[in-house]
Each structure stands twice: as C-alpha cells, then as structure tokens.
Amino acid sequence: MKYKILLGLFTVIILISAILTFVPLEQACKSSTNSCTIVQTSKYEKTLGIDNSHLGLAAFIVLFALTLSQIKRPNKKKRILISLGIIGGTLFSLYFLYIQFFVLNATCPYCLIADTATLLSLLTLIFIKDKSFKNHTKYEEIKNNSLEITKV
C-alpha cells in the first residue's frame, strides 16, 4: 500500500516537472508578469547549472522506477534508496519553499504542487507501514526453514 501511494505522488511530481520542462514558460505560466514566471526565471531556477525541473524530472523518474521494482521484488537496498531519495527531495522542497515564500515573495503553483507531493511522500514513508517487505521477509524465512528441513 505504501509504495502504491508513493507511485501516485511520484506520478504527480513527474507530470508537474514534465510541464515545466517541456511546455514553454509563457504557456505554462500564462503571463510574463505573474509570480510563476518570477520563480521560474529567478537566479534560483537552476541547481549546479541544471534547471530544477529537469533535475526533478530525472530524480522522480528514478524513484518511480525503484518504487515499481520494490513493489514487484522488495528488498532492503531499494527500500533504503527510495527513503534516501525522498529525504533528499524533501530537503530540496523545503529549500525551494523557503526561497519562494521568504526570498522571492512569489510562488509558482506547479512548484507548490510538486513540493507538497514531495512532503506527502515523506509523511507516507514515515507513517504508513511497509507490509509487503515484512511479508517478503517472512516468505524468505519460511522458504529457508523448508530448505533446512529437506536437507535433514
């Protein structure tokens, strides 16, 4: 259940990032004077010389693929990578929210949706139990016990 919720949230973030990546700014923001444009053309629009929307798109496509893989074949490494990705994404989201509200005094609706979905991903990660991994672990334990019994 947890990972299905995360897939939904990652899908929203991917769609938002794709809009900001592929749709011309004038069409996405509807005006060159609104706060969306102010945010998207500020000096904070890039991280390490790469558009934030491109980074978000790439990062959340990777997280989406990892999460899909975790649903099909759960393991601890993927679970840890997903958790680290969400924590990193949350830190970026908090930074971007700070920039919008306290530095630029302007907000981008697309960014707010993506940032909110990222924060919801962290809440999902923290508060929803991961039953699939526990069941997989139990399955492995039963399988190993069965193999031990058959060796005797």
N, CA, C and O atoms as a GROMACS GRO file, in nm:
protein
  608
    1MET      N    1   0.083  -0.119   0.000
    1MET     CA    2   0.000   0.000   0.000
    1MET      C    3   0.087   0.126   0.000
    1MET      O    4   0.062   0.220  -0.075
    2LYS      N    5   0.190   0.126   0.085
    2LYS     CA    6   0.278   0.241   0.098
    2LYS      C    7   0.341   0.277  -0.036
    2LYS      O    8   0.343   0.394  -0.075
    3TYR      N    9   0.390   0.176  -0.106
    3TYR     CA   10   0.460   0.203  -0.231
    3TYR      C   11   0.365   0.242  -0.344
    3TYR      O   12   0.404   0.312  -0.437
    4LYS      N   13   0.242   0.197  -0.337
    4LYS     CA   14   0.143   0.240  -0.436
    4LYS      C   15   0.109   0.388  -0.418
    4LYS      O   16   0.092   0.460  -0.516
    5ILE      N   17   0.100   0.431  -0.293
    5ILE     CA   18   0.077   0.574  -0.265
    5ILE      C   19   0.196   0.656  -0.316
    5ILE      O   20   0.178   0.760  -0.379
    6LEU      N   21   0.317   0.607  -0.289
    6LEU     CA   22   0.436   0.677  -0.336
    6LEU      C   23   0.438   0.685  -0.489
    6LEU      O   24   0.475   0.788  -0.545
    7LEU      N   25   0.397   0.577  -0.556
    7LEU     CA   26   0.391   0.581  -0.704
    7LEU      C   27   0.297   0.692  -0.751
    7LEU      O   28   0.328   0.763  -0.846
    8GLY      N   29   0.183   0.705  -0.685
    8GLY     CA   30   0.088   0.811  -0.721
    8GLY      C   31   0.147   0.950  -0.702
    8GLY      O   32   0.134   1.037  -0.788
    9LEU      N   33   0.212   0.970  -0.589
    9LEU     CA   34   0.273   1.101  -0.561
    9LEU      C   35   0.388   1.129  -0.658
    9LEU      O   36   0.402   1.241  -0.706
   10PHE      N   37   0.468   1.027  -0.688
   10PHE     CA   38   0.578   1.046  -0.783
   10PHE      C   39   0.524   1.076  -0.922
   10PHE      O   40   0.585   1.154  -0.996
   11THR      N   41   0.412   1.017  -0.959
   11THR     CA   42   0.350   1.044  -1.089
   11THR      C   43   0.310   1.192  -1.099
   11THR      O   44   0.333   1.255  -1.202
   12VAL      N   45   0.252   1.245  -0.993
   12VAL     CA   46   0.214   1.387  -0.991
   12VAL      C   47   0.338   1.474  -1.010
   12VAL      O   48   0.336   1.568  -1.090
   13ILE      N   49   0.444   1.442  -0.938
   13ILE     CA   50   0.566   1.522  -0.946
   13ILE      C   51   0.629   1.511  -1.085
   13ILE      O   52   0.678   1.610  -1.138
   14ILE      N   53   0.626   1.393  -1.144
   14ILE     CA   54   0.680   1.374  -1.279
   14ILE      C   55   0.600   1.456  -1.379
   14ILE      O   56   0.658   1.520  -1.467
   15LEU      N   57   0.469   1.455  -1.367
   15LEU     CA   58   0.385   1.532  -1.460
   15LEU      C   59   0.412   1.682  -1.447
   15LEU      O   60   0.425   1.752  -1.547
   16ILE      N   61   0.420   1.730  -1.324
   16ILE     CA   62   0.448   1.872  -1.300
   16ILE      C   63   0.585   1.909  -1.356
   16ILE      O   64   0.600   2.010  -1.424
   17SER      N   65   0.685   1.825  -1.327
   17SER     CA   66   0.821   1.852  -1.377
   17SER      C   67   0.824   1.848  -1.529
   17SER      O   68   0.896   1.926  -1.592
   18ALA      N   69   0.747   1.757  -1.590
   18ALA     CA   70   0.743   1.749  -1.736
   18ALA      C   71   0.680   1.875  -1.795
   18ALA      O   72   0.727   1.925  -1.898
   19ILE      N   73   0.576   1.926  -1.731
   19ILE     CA   74   0.514   2.052  -1.778
   19ILE      C   75   0.618   2.163  -1.775
   19ILE      O   76   0.634   2.236  -1.873
   20LEU      N   77   0.688   2.176  -1.664
   20LEU     CA   78   0.787   2.283  -1.651
   20LEU      C   79   0.908   2.262  -1.741
   20LEU      O   80   0.977   2.357  -1.776
   21THR      N   81   0.933   2.138  -1.779
   21THR     CA   82   1.047   2.107  -1.866
   21THR      C   83   1.012   2.126  -2.014
   21THR      O   84   1.092   2.183  -2.089
   22PHE      N   85   0.895   2.081  -2.055
   22PHE     CA   86   0.864   2.074  -2.198
   22PHE      C   87   0.766   2.179  -2.250
   22PHE      O   88   0.763   2.206  -2.370
   23VAL      N   89   0.688   2.239  -2.162
   23VAL     CA   90   0.592   2.340  -2.206
   23VAL      C   91   0.660   2.476  -2.195
   23VAL      O   92   0.719   2.508  -2.092
   24PRO      N   93   0.653   2.557  -2.301
   24PRO     CA   94   0.713   2.691  -2.294
   24PRO      C   95   0.659   2.769  -2.174
   24PRO      O   96   0.540   2.761  -2.141
   25LEU      N   97   0.746   2.844  -2.112
   25LEU     CA   98   0.713   2.917  -1.989
   25LEU      C   99   0.592   3.009  -2.008
   25LEU      O  100   0.508   3.020  -1.918
   26GLU      N  101   0.582   3.073  -2.124
   26GLU     CA  102   0.469   3.164  -2.148
   26GLU      C  103   0.337   3.089  -2.144
   26GLU      O  104   0.236   3.143  -2.098
   27GLN      N  105   0.336   2.965  -2.193
   27GLN     CA  106   0.213   2.886  -2.192
   27GLN      C  107   0.186   2.826  -2.053
   27GLN      O  108   0.073   2.826  -2.006
   28ALA      N  109   0.290   2.777  -1.989
   28ALA     CA  110   0.272   2.714  -1.858
   28ALA      C  111   0.230   2.816  -1.754
   28ALA      O  112   0.141   2.789  -1.673
   29CYS      N  113   0.293   2.932  -1.755
   29CYS     CA  114   0.266   3.034  -1.653
   29CYS      C  115   0.159   3.135  -1.695
   29CYS      O  116   0.113   3.213  -1.612
   30LYS      N  117   0.120   3.136  -1.820
   30LYS     CA  118   0.012   3.220  -1.874
   30LYS      C  119   0.044   3.369  -1.885
   30LYS      O  120  -0.029   3.441  -1.954
   31SER      N  121   0.148   3.417  -1.821
   31SER     CA  122   0.180   3.559  -1.826
   31SER      C  123   0.326   3.579  -1.789
   31SER      O  124   0.383   3.499  -1.714
   32SER      N  125   0.386   3.681  -1.841
   32SER     CA  126   0.526   3.706  -1.810
   32SER      C  127   0.543   3.789  -1.683
   32SER      O  128   0.655   3.813  -1.638
   33THR      N  129   0.431   3.832  -1.624
   33THR     CA  130   0.441   3.917  -1.504
   33THR      C  131   0.390   3.848  -1.378
   33THR      O  132   0.396   3.907  -1.270
   34ASN      N  133   0.341   3.727  -1.388
   34ASN     CA  134   0.288   3.664  -1.266
   34ASN      C  135   0.398   3.599  -1.184
   34ASN      O  136   0.512   3.588  -1.228
   35SER      N  137   0.362   3.556  -1.065
   35SER     CA  138   0.461   3.502  -0.972
   35SER      C  139   0.523   3.371  -1.021
   35SER      O  140   0.637   3.339  -0.986
   36CYS      N  141   0.449   3.295  -1.101
   36CYS     CA  142   0.505   3.171  -1.158
   36CYS      C  143   0.628   3.203  -1.242
   36CYS      O  144   0.732   3.137  -1.230
   37THR      N  145   0.616   3.303  -1.325
   37THR     CA  146   0.728   3.343  -1.409
   37THR      C  147   0.843   3.399  -1.327
   37THR      O  148   0.960   3.375  -1.357
   38ILE      N  149   0.809   3.472  -1.223
   38ILE     CA  150   0.914   3.527  -1.136
   38ILE      C  151   0.997   3.414  -1.076
   38ILE      O  152   1.120   3.422  -1.074
   39VAL      N  153   0.931   3.309  -1.029
   39VAL     CA  154   1.001   3.195  -0.970
   39VAL      C  155   1.082   3.121  -1.077
   39VAL      O  156   1.198   3.087  -1.055
   40GLN      N  157   1.020   3.098  -1.192
   40GLN     CA  158   1.084   3.017  -1.297
   40GLN      C  159   1.199   3.089  -1.367
   40GLN      O  160   1.280   3.024  -1.434
   41THR      N  161   1.208   3.221  -1.354
   41THR     CA  162   1.317   3.294  -1.418
   41THR      C  163   1.413   3.357  -1.318
   41THR      O  164   1.499   3.438  -1.354
   42SER      N  165   1.398   3.320  -1.192
   42SER     CA  166   1.486   3.376  -1.089
   42SER      C  167   1.624   3.312  -1.096
   42SER      O  168   1.646   3.215  -1.168
   43LYS      N  169   1.716   3.366  -1.019
   43LYS     CA  170   1.851   3.308  -1.015
   43LYS      C  171   1.851   3.173  -0.944
   43LYS      O  172   1.953   3.104  -0.945
   44TYR      N  173   1.739   3.135  -0.884
   44TYR     CA  174   1.727   3.006  -0.815
   44TYR      C  175   1.666   2.897  -0.902
   44TYR      O  176   1.639   2.787  -0.854
   45GLU      N  177   1.644   2.927  -1.030
   45GLU     CA  178   1.580   2.830  -1.118
   45GLU      C  179   1.670   2.711  -1.152
   45GLU      O  180   1.622   2.610  -1.204
   46LYS      N  181   1.799   2.723  -1.124
   46LYS     CA  182   1.894   2.617  -1.157
   46LYS      C  183   1.972   2.574  -1.032
   46LYS      O  184   1.996   2.653  -0.941
   47THR      N  185   2.011   2.448  -1.034
   47THR     CA  186   2.099   2.393  -0.931
   47THR      C  187   2.217   2.330  -1.003
   47THR      O  188   2.199   2.242  -1.087
   48LEU      N  189   2.335   2.376  -0.971
   48LEU     CA  190   2.457   2.328  -1.039
   48LEU      C  191   2.447   2.345  -1.191
   48LEU      O  192   2.496   2.261  -1.266
   49GLY      N  193   2.383   2.453  -1.233
   49GLY     CA  194   2.370   2.483  -1.375
   49GLY      C  195   2.262   2.406  -1.450
   49GLY      O  196   2.249   2.420  -1.571
   50ILE      N  197   2.185   2.325  -1.378
   50ILE     CA  198   2.079   2.244  -1.441
   50ILE      C  199   1.945   2.294  -1.390
   50ILE      O  200   1.927   2.318  -1.270
   51ASP      N  201   1.849   2.310  -1.482
   51ASP     CA  202   1.715   2.353  -1.442
   51ASP      C  203   1.659   2.260  -1.336
   51ASP      O  204   1.671   2.138  -1.346
   52ASN      N  205   1.598   2.319  -1.234
   52ASN     CA  206   1.540   2.239  -1.126
   52ASN      C  207   1.432   2.144  -1.177
   52ASN      O  208   1.418   2.033  -1.125
   53SER      N  209   1.357   2.187  -1.278
   53SER     CA  210   1.253   2.098  -1.332
   53SER      C  211   1.315   1.975  -1.398
   53SER      O  212   1.259   1.866  -1.389
   54HIS      N  213   1.429   1.992  -1.463
   54HIS     CA  214   1.498   1.877  -1.525
   54HIS      C  215   1.550   1.782  -1.418
   54HIS      O  216   1.538   1.660  -1.430
   55LEU      N  217   1.607   1.839  -1.312
   55LEU     CA  218   1.657   1.756  -1.202
   55LEU      C  219   1.542   1.680  -1.136
   55LEU      O  220   1.554   1.560  -1.108
   56GLY      N  221   1.432   1.749  -1.111
   56GLY     CA  222   1.316   1.685  -1.051
   56GLY      C  223   1.260   1.574  -1.138
   56GLY      O  224   1.226   1.467  -1.089
   57LEU      N  225   1.251   1.601  -1.267
   57LEU     CA  226   1.200   1.501  -1.360
   57LEU      C  227   1.287   1.375  -1.357
   57LEU      O  228   1.236   1.264  -1.346
   58ALA      N  229   1.417   1.393  -1.367
   58ALA     CA  230   1.509   1.278  -1.366
   58ALA      C  231   1.504   1.204  -1.233
   58ALA      O  232   1.494   1.082  -1.230
   59ALA      N  233   1.511   1.278  -1.124
   59ALA     CA  234   1.514   1.216  -0.991
   59ALA      C  235   1.387   1.136  -0.964
   59ALA      O  236   1.392   1.025  -0.912
   60PHE      N  237   1.272   1.193  -0.999
   60PHE     CA  238   1.148   1.124  -0.966
   60PHE      C  239   1.115   1.013  -1.066
   60PHE      O  240   1.039   0.922  -1.031
   61ILE      N  241   1.169   1.017  -1.186
   61ILE     CA  242   1.157   0.901  -1.274
   61ILE      C  243   1.236   0.784  -1.216
   61ILE      O  244   1.190   0.670  -1.218
   62VAL      N  245   1.355   0.813  -1.164
   62VAL     CA  246   1.436   0.709  -1.099
   62VAL      C  247   1.363   0.655  -0.976
   62VAL      O  248   1.355   0.534  -0.957
   63LEU      N  249   1.309   0.744  -0.893
   63LEU     CA  250   1.236   0.700  -0.775
   63LEU      C  251   1.111   0.620  -0.812
   63LEU      O  252   1.076   0.523  -0.745
   64PHE      N  253   1.043   0.660  -0.919
   64PHE     CA  254   0.926   0.587  -0.967
   64PHE      C  255   0.967   0.445  -1.007
   64PHE      O  256   0.902   0.348  -0.967
   65ALA      N  257   1.075   0.433  -1.085
   65ALA     CA  258   1.121   0.301  -1.130
   65ALA      C  259   1.164   0.215  -1.011
   65ALA      O  260   1.132   0.096  -1.006
   66LEU      N  261   1.237   0.273  -0.918
   66LEU     CA  262   1.278   0.199  -0.797
   66LEU      C  263   1.157   0.152  -0.717
   66LEU      O  264   1.155   0.038  -0.669
   67THR      N  265   1.058   0.237  -0.704
   67THR     CA  266   0.939   0.203  -0.628
   67THR      C  267   0.860   0.093  -0.697
   67THR      O  268   0.810   0.002  -0.632
   68LEU      N  269   0.847   0.101  -0.828
   68LEU     CA  270   0.780  -0.004  -0.904
   68LEU      C  271   0.853  -0.136  -0.886
   68LEU      O  272   0.790  -0.240  -0.867
   69SER      N  273   0.984  -0.132  -0.892
   69SER     CA  274   1.065  -0.251  -0.870
   69SER      C  275   1.048  -0.304  -0.728
   69SER      O  276   1.044  -0.425  -0.706
   70GLN      N  277   1.039  -0.214  -0.632
   70GLN     CA  278   1.021  -0.254  -0.492
   70GLN      C  279   0.887  -0.324  -0.472
   70GLN      O  280   0.877  -0.417  -0.392
   71ILE      N  281   0.785  -0.280  -0.543
   71ILE     CA  282   0.654  -0.345  -0.534
   71ILE      C  283   0.663  -0.488  -0.587
   71ILE      O  284   0.607  -0.580  -0.528
   72LYS      N  285   0.733  -0.505  -0.699
   72LYS     CA  286   0.741  -0.637  -0.763
   72LYS      C  287   0.836  -0.732  -0.691
   72LYS      O  288   0.806  -0.850  -0.673
   73ARG      N  289   0.951  -0.681  -0.649
   73ARG     CA  290   1.052  -0.762  -0.582
   73ARG      C  291   1.116  -0.682  -0.470
   73ARG      O  292   1.222  -0.621  -0.489
   74PRO      N  293   1.053  -0.681  -0.353
   74PRO     CA  294   1.103  -0.598  -0.244
   74PRO      C  295   1.240  -0.644  -0.193
   74PRO      O  296   1.268  -0.764  -0.183
   75ASN      N  297   1.324  -0.547  -0.163
   75ASN     CA  298   1.448  -0.577  -0.092
   75ASN      C  299   1.494  -0.453  -0.016
   75ASN      O  300   1.448  -0.342  -0.042
   76LYS      N  301   1.583  -0.475   0.076
   76LYS     CA  302   1.626  -0.370   0.167
   76LYS      C  303   1.702  -0.257   0.096
   76LYS      O  304   1.684  -0.140   0.130
   77LYS      N  305   1.785  -0.291  -0.003
   77LYS     CA  306   1.864  -0.188  -0.072
   77LYS      C  307   1.774  -0.089  -0.144
   77LYS      O  308   1.796   0.032  -0.136
   78LYS      N  309   1.673  -0.140  -0.214
   78LYS     CA  310   1.581  -0.050  -0.284
   78LYS      C  311   1.502   0.035  -0.185
   78LYS      O  312   1.480   0.154  -0.207
   79ARG      N  313   1.461  -0.027  -0.076
   79ARG     CA  314   1.388   0.046   0.027
   79ARG      C  315   1.472   0.162   0.081
   79ARG      O  316   1.422   0.273   0.100
   80ILE      N  317   1.601   0.137   0.104
   80ILE     CA  318   1.691   0.241   0.153
   80ILE      C  319   1.710   0.350   0.048
   80ILE      O  320   1.708   0.469   0.082
   81LEU      N  321   1.730   0.312  -0.078
   81LEU     CA  322   1.747   0.411  -0.185
   81LEU      C  323   1.623   0.500  -0.201
   81LEU      O  324   1.634   0.621  -0.219
   82ILE      N  325   1.506   0.438  -0.194
   82ILE     CA  326   1.382   0.515  -0.203
   82ILE      C  327   1.372   0.613  -0.086
   82ILE      O  328   1.338   0.730  -0.104
   83SER      N  329   1.404   0.565   0.033
   83SER     CA  330   1.399   0.651   0.152
   83SER      C  331   1.497   0.767   0.139
   83SER      O  332   1.461   0.881   0.167
   84LEU      N  333   1.619   0.739   0.096
   84LEU     CA  334   1.718   0.846   0.078
   84LEU      C  335   1.673   0.946  -0.030
   84LEU      O  336   1.692   1.067  -0.014
   85GLY      N  337   1.615   0.895  -0.138
   85GLY     CA  338   1.565   0.983  -0.244
   85GLY      C  339   1.455   1.075  -0.194
   85GLY      O  340   1.452   1.194  -0.228
   86ILE      N  341   1.364   1.020  -0.115
   86ILE     CA  342   1.255   1.101  -0.060
   86ILE      C  343   1.309   1.204   0.039
   86ILE      O  344   1.266   1.320   0.038
   87ILE      N  345   1.402   1.164   0.123
   87ILE     CA  346   1.461   1.258   0.219
   87ILE      C  347   1.534   1.370   0.146
   87ILE      O  348   1.519   1.487   0.181
   88GLY      N  349   1.613   1.335   0.044
   88GLY     CA  350   1.682   1.437  -0.036
   88GLY      C  351   1.584   1.528  -0.107
   88GLY      O  352   1.602   1.650  -0.108
   89GLY      N  353   1.479   1.470  -0.165
   89GLY     CA  354   1.377   1.550  -0.232
   89GLY      C  355   1.306   1.644  -0.136
   89GLY      O  356   1.273   1.757  -0.172
   90THR      N  357   1.283   1.597  -0.015
   90THR     CA  358   1.217   1.680   0.087
   90THR      C  359   1.305   1.798   0.126
   90THR      O  360   1.256   1.909   0.143
   91LEU      N  361   1.433   1.773   0.140
   91LEU     CA  362   1.525   1.884   0.173
   91LEU      C  363   1.524   1.989   0.063
   91LEU      O  364   1.521   2.109   0.092
   92PHE      N  365   1.528   1.945  -0.063
   92PHE     CA  366   1.520   2.040  -0.174
   92PHE      C  367   1.386   2.114  -0.172
   92PHE      O  368   1.382   2.235  -0.192
   93SER      N  369   1.277   2.042  -0.147
   93SER     CA  370   1.144   2.104  -0.143
   93SER      C  371   1.136   2.211  -0.036
   93SER      O  372   1.083   2.320  -0.059
   94LEU      N  373   1.188   2.180   0.082
   94LEU     CA  374   1.186   2.279   0.189
   94LEU      C  375   1.268   2.402   0.152
   94LEU      O  376   1.228   2.515   0.181
   95TYR      N  377   1.382   2.380   0.088
   95TYR     CA  378   1.466   2.491   0.042
   95TYR      C  379   1.390   2.576  -0.061
   95TYR      O  380   1.389   2.698  -0.053
   96PHE      N  381   1.327   2.508  -0.159
   96PHE     CA  382   1.255   2.582  -0.263
   96PHE      C  383   1.134   2.656  -0.205
   96PHE      O  384   1.104   2.767  -0.250
   97LEU      N  385   1.066   2.597  -0.109
   97LEU     CA  386   0.954   2.667  -0.044
   97LEU      C  387   1.004   2.792   0.030
   97LEU      O  388   0.941   2.897   0.024
   98TYR      N  389   1.115   2.778   0.097
   98TYR     CA  390   1.175   2.893   0.166
   98TYR      C  391   1.207   3.004   0.064
   98TYR      O  392   1.175   3.121   0.086
   99ILE      N  393   1.270   2.966  -0.046
   99ILE     CA  394   1.306   3.065  -0.150
   99ILE      C  395   1.180   3.135  -0.201
   99ILE      O  396   1.179   3.258  -0.213
  100GLN      N  397   1.076   3.059  -0.231
  100GLN     CA  398   0.954   3.120  -0.285
  100GLN      C  399   0.888   3.215  -0.186
  100GLN      O  400   0.851   3.327  -0.221
  101PHE      N  401   0.872   3.169  -0.062
  101PHE     CA  402   0.796   3.247   0.035
  101PHE      C  403   0.874   3.360   0.100
  101PHE      O  404   0.817   3.466   0.128
  102PHE      N  405   1.004   3.341   0.123
  102PHE     CA  406   1.078   3.438   0.202
  102PHE      C  407   1.183   3.518   0.125
  102PHE      O  408   1.224   3.625   0.169
  103VAL      N  409   1.226   3.467   0.009
  103VAL     CA  410   1.327   3.539  -0.068
  103VAL      C  411   1.262   3.610  -0.187
  103VAL      O  412   1.278   3.730  -0.206
  104LEU      N  413   1.188   3.533  -0.267
  104LEU     CA  414   1.127   3.590  -0.388
  104LEU      C  415   0.991   3.655  -0.361
  104LEU      O  416   0.946   3.740  -0.438
  105ASN      N  417   0.927   3.616  -0.253
  105ASN     CA  418   0.790   3.662  -0.225
  105ASN      C  419   0.699   3.637  -0.345
  105ASN      O  420   0.613   3.719  -0.377
  106ALA      N  421   0.719   3.524  -0.408
  106ALA     CA  422   0.639   3.484  -0.523
  106ALA      C  423   0.632   3.332  -0.524
  106ALA      O  424   0.726   3.264  -0.483
  107THR      N  425   0.519   3.280  -0.570
  107THR     CA  426   0.504   3.135  -0.572
  107THR      C  427   0.467   3.086  -0.711
  107THR      O  428   0.398   3.154  -0.787
  108CYS      N  429   0.513   2.969  -0.742
  108CYS     CA  430   0.478   2.900  -0.866
  108CYS      C  431   0.381   2.788  -0.829
  108CYS      O  432   0.418   2.700  -0.751
  109PRO      N  433   0.259   2.789  -0.882
  109PRO     CA  434   0.162   2.685  -0.846
  109PRO      C  435   0.214   2.544  -0.876
  109PRO      O  436   0.189   2.451  -0.799
  110TYR      N  437   0.285   2.529  -0.987
  110TYR     CA  438   0.340   2.398  -1.022
  110TYR      C  439   0.441   2.353  -0.915
  110TYR      O  440   0.440   2.238  -0.872
  111CYS      N  441   0.526   2.445  -0.876
  111CYS     CA  442   0.627   2.414  -0.775
  111CYS      C  443   0.562   2.378  -0.642
  111CYS      O  444   0.606   2.286  -0.574
  112LEU      N  445   0.458   2.452  -0.605
  112LEU     CA  446   0.390   2.424  -0.480
  112LEU      C  447   0.328   2.285  -0.480
  112LEU      O  448   0.333   2.215  -0.378
  113ILE      N  449   0.271   2.245  -0.592
  113ILE     CA  450   0.213   2.110  -0.601
  113ILE      C  451   0.323   2.005  -0.590
  113ILE      O  452   0.308   1.908  -0.515
  114ALA      N  453   0.431   2.023  -0.663
  114ALA     CA  454   0.542   1.926  -0.658
  114ALA      C  455   0.603   1.920  -0.519
  114ALA      O  456   0.633   1.812  -0.469
  115ASP      N  457   0.622   2.036  -0.456
  115ASP     CA  458   0.681   2.039  -0.322
  115ASP      C  459   0.588   1.974  -0.220
  115ASP      O  460   0.634   1.901  -0.132
  116THR      N  461   0.459   2.000  -0.232
  116THR     CA  462   0.361   1.939  -0.141
  116THR      C  463   0.358   1.787  -0.160
  116THR      O  464   0.354   1.712  -0.062
  117ALA      N  465   0.361   1.742  -0.284
  117ALA     CA  466   0.363   1.597  -0.310
  117ALA      C  467   0.489   1.533  -0.253
  117ALA      O  468   0.486   1.420  -0.204
  118THR      N  469   0.600   1.605  -0.260
  118THR     CA  470   0.725   1.552  -0.204
  118THR      C  471   0.714   1.542  -0.052
  118THR      O  472   0.757   1.442   0.006
  119LEU      N  473   0.659   1.643   0.012
  119LEU     CA  474   0.641   1.639   0.156
  119LEU      C  475   0.543   1.528   0.196
  119LEU      O  476   0.563   1.461   0.298
  120LEU      N  477   0.440   1.508   0.117
  120LEU     CA  478   0.346   1.397   0.142
  120LEU      C  479   0.416   1.262   0.126
  120LEU      O  480   0.381   1.165   0.194
  121SER      N  481   0.513   1.255   0.036
  121SER     CA  482   0.590   1.132   0.018
  121SER      C  483   0.667   1.100   0.146
  121SER      O  484   0.673   0.984   0.188
  122LEU      N  485   0.724   1.202   0.208
  122LEU     CA  486   0.797   1.180   0.333
  122LEU      C  487   0.701   1.134   0.443
  122LEU      O  488   0.733   1.042   0.519
  123LEU      N  489   0.585   1.196   0.451
  123LEU     CA  490   0.486   1.154   0.551
  123LEU      C  491   0.441   1.010   0.527
  123LEU      O  492   0.423   0.933   0.621
  124THR      N  493   0.422   0.975   0.400
  124THR     CA  494   0.385   0.838   0.365
  124THR      C  495   0.496   0.742   0.408
  124THR      O  496   0.468   0.638   0.466
  125LEU      N  497   0.618   0.779   0.380
  125LEU     CA  498   0.733   0.697   0.416
  125LEU      C  499   0.739   0.674   0.567
  125LEU      O  500   0.769   0.564   0.613
  126ILE      N  501   0.710   0.778   0.643
  126ILE     CA  502   0.722   0.770   0.789
  126ILE      C  503   0.603   0.699   0.854
  126ILE      O  504   0.621   0.616   0.943
  127PHE      N  505   0.482   0.731   0.809
  127PHE     CA  506   0.364   0.688   0.884
  127PHE      C  507   0.291   0.566   0.831
  127PHE      O  508   0.207   0.510   0.902
  128ILE      N  509   0.319   0.523   0.712
  128ILE     CA  510   0.249   0.405   0.661
  128ILE      C  511   0.344   0.287   0.668
  128ILE      O  512   0.455   0.291   0.616
  129LYS      N  513   0.298   0.181   0.732
  129LYS     CA  514   0.381   0.062   0.750
  129LYS      C  515   0.401  -0.009   0.617
  129LYS      O  516   0.314  -0.008   0.530
  130ASP      N  517   0.517  -0.070   0.603
  130ASP     CA  518   0.554  -0.143   0.482
  130ASP      C  519   0.529  -0.291   0.502
  130ASP      O  520   0.619  -0.365   0.541
  131LYS      N  521   0.407  -0.335   0.476
  131LYS     CA  522   0.371  -0.474   0.499
  131LYS      C  523   0.431  -0.567   0.394
  131LYS      O  524   0.461  -0.682   0.424
  132SER      N  525   0.447  -0.518   0.272
  132SER     CA  526   0.498  -0.606   0.166
  132SER      C  527   0.638  -0.655   0.197
  132SER      O  528   0.672  -0.770   0.169
  133PHE      N  529   0.722  -0.568   0.253
  133PHE     CA  530   0.859  -0.609   0.284
  133PHE      C  531   0.859  -0.710   0.397
  133PHE      O  532   0.935  -0.807   0.394
  134LYS      N  533   0.775  -0.688   0.497
  134LYS     CA  534   0.767  -0.782   0.609
  134LYS      C  535   0.718  -0.918   0.560
  134LYS      O  536   0.772  -1.021   0.600
  135ASN      N  537   0.616  -0.918   0.472
  135ASN     CA  538   0.566  -1.044   0.418
  135ASN      C  539   0.674  -1.114   0.336
  135ASN      O  540   0.687  -1.236   0.342
  136HIS      N  541   0.749  -1.037   0.260
  136HIS     CA  542   0.857  -1.096   0.180
  136HIS      C  543   0.962  -1.157   0.271
  136HIS      O  544   1.015  -1.265   0.243
  137THR      N  545   0.994  -1.089   0.380
  137THR     CA  546   1.091  -1.140   0.475
  137THR      C  547   1.039  -1.269   0.538
  137THR      O  548   1.115  -1.365   0.554
  138LYS      N  549   0.911  -1.273   0.574
  138LYS     CA  550   0.852  -1.394   0.630
  138LYS      C  551   0.857  -1.507   0.529
  138LYS      O  552   0.886  -1.622   0.564
  139TYR      N  553   0.827  -1.475   0.404
  139TYR     CA  554   0.832  -1.576   0.298
  139TYR      C  555   0.972  -1.635   0.287
  139TYR      O  556   0.989  -1.756   0.278
  140GLU      N  557   1.072  -1.548   0.288
  140GLU     CA  558   1.211  -1.594   0.280
  140GLU      C  559   1.246  -1.682   0.400
  140GLU      O  560   1.315  -1.783   0.386
  141GLU      N  561   1.198  -1.643   0.518
  141GLU     CA  562   1.224  -1.720   0.638
  141GLU      C  563   1.161  -1.859   0.629
  141GLU      O  564   1.224  -1.959   0.663
  142ILE      N  565   1.038  -1.866   0.583
  142ILE     CA  566   0.968  -1.993   0.567
  142ILE      C  567   1.039  -2.078   0.463
  142ILE      O  568   1.058  -2.199   0.482
  143LYS      N  569   1.078  -2.016   0.353
  143LYS     CA  570   1.148  -2.090   0.248
  143LYS      C  571   1.280  -2.146   0.300
  143LYS      O  572   1.312  -2.262   0.276
  144ASN      N  573   1.356  -2.065   0.372
  144ASN     CA  574   1.484  -2.112   0.428
  144ASN      C  575   1.463  -2.225   0.528
  144ASN      O  576   1.539  -2.321   0.530
  145ASN      N  577   1.360  -2.214   0.612
  145ASN     CA  578   1.330  -2.320   0.707
  145ASN      C  579   1.291  -2.448   0.635
  145ASN      O  580   1.330  -2.558   0.676
  146SER      N  581   1.215  -2.434   0.528
  146SER     CA  582   1.175  -2.551   0.450
  146SER      C  583   1.296  -2.618   0.388
  146SER      O  584   1.306  -2.741   0.385
  147LEU      N  585   1.388  -2.538   0.338
  147LEU     CA  586   1.511  -2.596   0.280
  147LEU      C  587   1.593  -2.667   0.386
  147LEU      O  588   1.652  -2.772   0.358
  148GLU      N  589   1.598  -2.612   0.506
  148GLU     CA  590   1.671  -2.675   0.616
  148GLU      C  591   1.610  -2.811   0.649
  148GLU      O  592   1.682  -2.909   0.670
  149ILE      N  593   1.477  -2.816   0.652
  149ILE     CA  594   1.408  -2.941   0.686
  149ILE      C  595   1.433  -3.044   0.579
  149ILE      O  596   1.454  -3.162   0.611
  150THR      N  597   1.432  -3.006   0.453
  150THR     CA  598   1.453  -3.103   0.345
  150THR      C  599   1.595  -3.155   0.339
  150THR      O  600   1.620  -3.261   0.282
  151LYS      N  601   1.690  -3.082   0.397
  151LYS     CA  602   1.830  -3.128   0.399
  151LYS      C  603   1.850  -3.240   0.500
  151LYS      O  604   1.944  -3.319   0.489
  152VAL      N  605   1.764  -3.248   0.598
  152VAL     CA  606   1.780  -3.348   0.706
  152VAL      C  607   1.748  -3.484   0.662
  152VAL      O  608   1.757  -3.578   0.742
   0.00000   0.00000   0.00000
